[in-house]
Amino acid sequence: MIQKLKQIKAGVRQRWIHNANDHRLAKLANEIKNQSTLSNQQPVVFMGVSTRLQGMSLNAGFALITKWSLQLQGVPVIQFVCNAGMDQCMLGSILNQPLDNPPCAICIRQSKRMYKHSDVAWFRNQSSSEIEKQISDLSIQQLSDFKFDEIPFGELVLPGIRWVLRCYHLPENEETKTLFRNYILAAASIASQFSKVVVKEKPQKVVVFNGMSFPEATVRWIAQKNHIPVVTHEVGLQPFSAYFTYDQATAYPIKIAKNFSLDENQNKILDQYLEQRFQGNFTMAGVRFWPTMRTLSDSFIKLSTKFKQIVPIFTNVIFDTSQSHANVIFEHMFDWLDQVLTIIQKNPDTLFVIRAHPDEARPGKASRESVAEWAKLNRVDALENVVFVDATEYFSSYELIQRSKFVMIYNSTIGLEATLLGVPVLCAGKSRFTQIETVYFPKTRIEFIRTFEEFLEAPEVKLPEKFIENTRKFMYTQLYRVSLPFDQFLEEDRVWRGYVQLKDFNWKDLLPKNSEPLRIISEGILKETAFELER
């Protein structure tokens, strides 16, 4: 009874908070409509159907604020929106069972609230009987490779289905094949209907959420096929900040100017951030990964004295969208771990600490293909020179790094922090920071193995000073130059992590002259300048 009352109270609170936000939203949308005088320039099309079902997520908030700002500048804006346009959608697939019908009613209701007084192009479910026939008996690999009219639907859908199923290697079963087929049919429907929007409206630019979720990836592909520049956006590295780019936002292709160097004040700002980061006091996309941070245990320290050296191995979440960009040396992260394990077994005098990523066990997002399972399958616990640290263990990775000879990563950003702690890093996957010299990043599998073995044998692994200098440049850039703050307009909605509500602000605040981030974003979209503060 008490639990039931708590649930009722929570439900009432949720509706009250979201209704209050919807009221502010409607009021602002009406004011913006009345203040906007649209020009005769070509429109900008926005799409973010994979950002939320109900409520307002961070990325939905970023797009809405940006859209309003453009409207106030006289730019025609069209919102490409789902109207029960998919048998299964990515967010609907993760609620209960992957093949459940998505909650279209609540999603459409939220869309009508968010895009009130907006020019909206709705897309509906229009399955292709020809495509349906062609894919009806295909295997997972054949579905992954499927193309129709030159559109690589299998390739566009693959990252999304991996994300939904929380695994990299898709099981060859009927449920997975049905989901894959339904996603391909949805993507084909979206491609057909968006192609008509392109022909009719002739947009100057298209702005989509991340570009990897299959509805947005499909729109991005069609736009680029028609030579329309596409902007993608994702959550930035600071609270309530966004990252915009003409490349794929999930790859974070940050450009560092060769002549850029940190001044005294910038160095001080970065040092203050790093002090908090090394204590585990940070959040990402509204999620705090480290509820508490423990020091290394006495038993671990005692164990480590039996070995010549310590080498931590930091892993990633296998289904994360960044993995599509990372796999340039190895086929995938587990391929890398398999290779690493063979070398671990040949070096019993080194203590290897394999660290599972904390996001691997996040409630509601737990990986179905985990490093923990890989460790169990390969009997890692039987190796006397290996300590496996599960995703749920909150001990200090930074203290571990400081006791290590060198650090190994796939494409984890902890590689940057290890460099700043003065410990060399051997990286196996392409990352946002491997574009410049911040870590050791071999070009081939053979070179990686050779480097790994040389590091283990060497009395000392040198850390070039330029690695530290470049890392500081990169971290400052990703934190304070390309993470564009929206905290003037958005705050936590106090209901769901990562969801936001509108602050109490005036429509005039959305004008570029009154908001530096919106000026940067507007110019980036309209003039293709860099989405970067302190230009």
N, C-alpha and C positions, 0 to 999 in steps of 0.2 A: 504493500500500500504506500509506504514511504517513498519507494523507488518510483512508483507510478506518479505520485505527486511531484517529485523532482522533474520527471520527464515533461509533465504538463507545464510546470513553471518554466523550464528551459524552452519549450516550444512557444509559449506566450512571449517570452523575452526575445527570442529570435524574430518572431513576426513583428514585434514592436520596433526593434532596431531596423529591420529591413524595410518596413513600411515608412519609417521616418526618413530613411535614405531615399526611398522612392519618391517621397513628397518633395525633398530638396531637389532631386533629379528632375522631376516634372517642372518645377518652378524655374530652374535654370534653363532647361530646354526651351521653355516658352519665351523667356527673356532673350535667349540667343537667337531664336527665330525672329523675334521682333527687331533685334538690333542688326541683323545680317542683311546686307544688300549684295546678292550674288552677282559676280561678273560673268562674262561670256567665255571665260577660259574653260579648258577641258577639265572634267571632274577628277577627283582622287577617290578611288574605291578602297574601302576598308573591309577586312574580313577577319573575324576572330571567333568562329563558332566553337573552337576547341578550348576556349579559355574558361568557360563556366556553363553550368546548367541554370542555377538560380543564384541570387545574390550577385555580388560584383567582385571578381577576383582582381588581383593586382594588374594583370595584363589587360583585362577588360577595362579597368579604370584608366590605364595609360592610353589606350586607344580612344576612349570616350573623350577624355580631356583634350587630346590632340585633335580629334575631329571637330570638337567645339571651337577650338582656337582657329582652325583653318576656316570654318564657316564664318566666324566673326571678321576674317580678313577678306571675305567675299569669294572664297574658293568653293565651288560646288562639290559636295561630298555625297557619295553613295555608299550605303551599308549593304553588303551582300550577306544575307541572313538566312539561316535554316528554318524552314517551315515544315517540320516532320519530313525532312528530305533524305533521311537515311534509315534503313531497317535497323542497323546498329551504328552507334557513334562511339567514339573513344571514351568519352566521359561516362556515357551510359553503360558501357561494357564493364566498368570497374566498380559499379555500385553493388552488384550482387553476383550474378552469373554473366559471363561474357555475351551469351546469346539472348539475354533478356531484352525486351523492347525498351528503348530509351524513354525517359520521362518527358516526352515532347510537350505536353500541356504546360508544365511549369517552366520549361525552357522558352517556349514561344511567348508565354505571359511576361517573362522577364525581358525578352527581346523587345516587346512592345513598349514596356516601361522605359528601357534604356534608349531606344531609338525613336521616342515620341518626337514629333515635329521634324523628323529626319526623312531624307529621300532614301527609301529602302527598296532593294531588289531581293525578293524572297525566292529561294530555290526549293523545289519540291522533289519528291521521290519519283524519278522517271527512269526505271530500270530498262536496260537494253536487252532484248531477247537474244540478239546476236551474240553479245558478250556472254550472257548467261549460258548459252549453249556451248560456247567455246571453252569455258572454264569449269563446266560441270563435273568433269572427271579428272581434273589435273591434280598432281601431287603438290606438296608444299613447295618443293623446289621449282616446279613448273609454274605455280602461281607466283612465286617470287620473281620469275623471269618474264611474266606475261606482259605483252604489249598489244595495243590495239590502235590503229591509225597513228603509229609511231609514238604514242603516249605510253611511257613505261609504268603502267599502273601497278604492277607488282613491286617495282622498286619504290614507288611513291608510298605504297601502303606498308611496306615491310617495317620501317622504324616504328610506326604507330602500333602495329600488331605486337611487336616485341615489347613495347612499353605497356600495352594493355595486359598482356599475359605475363609480364614481369620476368621474361627470360629472353635469351639470345637464340638458342636452338629451339625452333618451334616443333612441338610434338606432332607426329604424323598420325593424327586421329581425326575423326569426322567433325568434332566440335571446332577444332582449329581450322580445318579446311572450310567449314561453313562460314566461320567468322571472316576468314580471308576473302572468300568469294563475295560475301556481303559488303565488305569494305571496298573491294574492287568495283562492284556495281555502283556503290555510292559515289566513289571517286569519278567513275565514268559519267554518272548523272550530273555531278558538279561541273565536270569539264565541259559537258555539252551546254549546260545553262550559263556558265560563266563566259563561254565563247560567244554566246549571243549578246551578253552584256557588253563585251569588248567591241563587238561589231556595232551595236546600237549607240553606246555612250562614248566610245573612243577615249578612254581614260588616259590622263597624262602620267599617272603613277598609281601603283597598287601598294597598299600597306596591309601586311598580314602578321598574325601572331606566329612566331618562331620559324615558320616555313618547313617544319618537320612533321607535325601532325598532318595526317593524310589529306583532310579537306583543304587546309592552307597550302600544303605542298602541291596539291593539284592546281589550285588557283595560281600559285607562283609559276608553275611550269607553263601553264597556258599563257599567262601574261608575258613571260620571257620569250615564248615561242612567237608572240606577236610584237616583240621588241619594245615592250613596256617595262620600264624600270620598276623593280619591286623592293620595297623596304620591309625588313622583318624586325620584330622587336621581342625582347625577352626581359626578365627581371635582371636588374643591375646588381652590383656587389654591395651597395649601400641600402639601408632600409628605405622603402618607398622610392626606389630609383629604377629607371628603365634604361635599357641598352637598345639603340636603334642602329641598323646597318643596312647597306645594300647587298651584303653577302648573307650567309646563313647565321642568324643570331646565336644558335646553339653552339656554333664553333667559336664565337667571340673573336672574330678576326681583327684584333686591335692593332692599329698602326702606330709605331713609335718613331717619331722624327729623329733623324740621325743627329741633329744639332740640339736635341732636347736634353737638358740636364736639370736636376732639382736644385732650387735655391735653398737658402737656410730655412726659410719659413716652411717650404714644402717638405723638407727633410724632417722638420719638427712635427708637422701634421702626420706624416707617415709613421714616425716613431710612436706617437701617441696611439695610433690605431693598432700597430703591431703589439704594443704592450697589452692591450685588451684581447687581441686575437690569441696571443700565446697563453692566455689564461682561460681560453675557451669561451670568452664572453662576447659572442657574436651571433647574429642570425642570418639566414639566407632565405629569401622568399617567404618571410614570416615564420620560419621554422628555426628553433634553436636546437642544434644537434647534440650539444653537451649539457644536459641538465645539471651535471656535477662533474668535476674534473679531479681524478684521483692521482696521487703520485705513484711512482713505481713501488711495488711491494718489496719488503726486505727479502722475501724468498726469491723474487726475480733477480734482485741485485746479487744475491749469493750465488745463484745459478750462473749468472753472467761471468763471474770470476773464474769459472772453469774453462772458459773459451778465450781464444786469442783475440777475437773481435766480435762486434755486434753489427748486423746488417738488417735493418727493418725493410719490409716489403709492403707497401701501401697499395691496396687494390681499389677498384671502382665498382659501381653498380653496373652490371652487365647490360641491362636494358636501357640505360640512360641514353638520351638522344645524342650526347656528345660522343658516344662510342662509334657512331657511324663515321665520324671524322678521324677518330684515333687510330683505326686499324690500317696502318701503312707499312709497318714492319712485320707484325704478326697478324694472323687471320682474325683473331679476337683475343680478349684478355685471358681466357682460359688456355689458349694456345701458348701464350706467353708464360703463364704459371706452370704449365707442363714442362716447358723448356727450362725454366728456372729450377724446378724441382730436381731435374736430372743433375744440375750443377750443385745444388744443395747436398745431395747424397754423396757427392765426391769431396765435400769439404767439411768433415766432421769437427774440425777445430774452430769453425765459425758458428756463432749462435745467430740463427735467422728468426726474425719475429714477423710473422705474416699477420697483417692487420686488415680485418674486414671493414669495409666502409660503413659508417653508422647508418646511412640511409638504407642499407640493405635490409634492415629490420624495422624500418619506420612503420608504425601501425597504419594499415590501409594501403601500404605501398611496399610490403615485404616482398623480396625477390623470391621467385620460384626456382631460380637457378643461381644458387648462392656460392660464395667462396667457402662458407661453412660446409656445404655439401661436397664441394670439390675436395676439401681437406679430409673429410671423412672417407670419401671414395678412394683417395690416394693414401690413406692410412698415415697421414702426416703426424698424428699423435704418437706413432711408433718411433719416430725419428728423435733421437736424444738431442739433436742440435736445432730443433725447431720448437718455437712457442707460437701457438695460434691464439690470436686475440679476436674474440667474437665481436660482432657489430654492437652488441648491447653492453659491452664493457667500457666504462668511461674512465680510462686511465690516461695519463698525460702522454700523448704522442710526442709532444715537444721535448719532454725530459728524455724520452727514449732516443730521439734524434740526437740530442746533445751527447749521448754516451756512445754514438755509433761511428764507425769508420766511414761509411757512406750510406746513402739511402737509395732504395729502388722504388720507382713508381711506374704505373702504366701511363695515365695522363692526369693524375690527381694534382690539384693546386697546392697540396701540402709540399710539393717539390719546391715551390717558390719559397715557402717559409723555411724549409731545410737549408736552402742556399743562404738565406739571410741569417740563419743560426750558425753559419760557417761550416756546414757539412755538405760535401759534394753529393750530387744526385745523378743517378743513372736512369734515364727515362726510356720507356719502350713504346709509348704511343704518342701520336701527334697531339699536341695540346695548344691552347691559346697562346702559351708563352714560349713554345719551341720555335717560333718564327725568328727570335733573336737568341743570342747565346746566354742562356740562364742556367742550363743544365747540360749534362752530357747526353746527347741524343744521336746514337748511331744511325746510319742510313739504311743498313741492311741487317737481316737476321744474323748472318755470319759475323758481321762487325760487332753486333750487340753481344754475342756469346764471347767473342775474343776480349772485348772491353770488360765484361763482367769478370772473366777469369783473371785478367790482368789486375783489376782492382783488388781482387781477393788475395793475390800473391804479393802485390806491392807493399812495401813497408808503410807507405803513406800515399793517399790519393790527394792530389793537389786541387785546390779550389781557385781557379783564376779570379783575379780581382774584378775583371770585366763581367763575370757572371753575377757578382753581387751588385755592381753598379747597374747593369742591365735589369736585374730583378727589381731593384728599387724604382727604376724608371717605369717598368711595366706595372708594378703594383700601384704606384701613384696614379698612373694613367687610367687603369681600370677602375680605381676607386673614386677618383676625383675629377677626371676629365670626360670619360665616356659613360659613367653612371650618372644619368641625368635625373636630378631630384624632382619628385612630384609631391613632396611632403607639404607644400603650400596648399595642395588641393585634396589629398587623400590621407586617411588615418585608418587604423585597425577598426574592423566592425564589431570586435569583441564577441563574435559568435564562432566563426571558423578561422583557423589559422591560414594566413595567406589571403584572406578576403578583407575588403576595405569598404569604407563608406566615404561619402563626400564631406569635406569640411564645410564650414559656413563661410563662403567667399562670394565676392561680387563678380558678375559676368565680365567686368572690365579687367579683372585680374588675369583673364585668359588671353588678353591681347599681348603680342610679342614684346611690346614696349614696356609691359609691366611684369614680364616673366622671362628671365634669361634662358631657362631651359626650353620654354616654348618657342622662343625666338630661334634658338639653335635647331630645334626639331622642325619648325616651319621652313626655315631656310634649307635645311637638309633635304626635306621632301620636295620643295618647290624649285630649289636651285642646285640641288645635289652637292651641297657643301658638306664638310665633315660634321658628323653628329658628336661634337666635342666642345666642351667648355674650355675657356682659355685658349681660343684659337690663336 
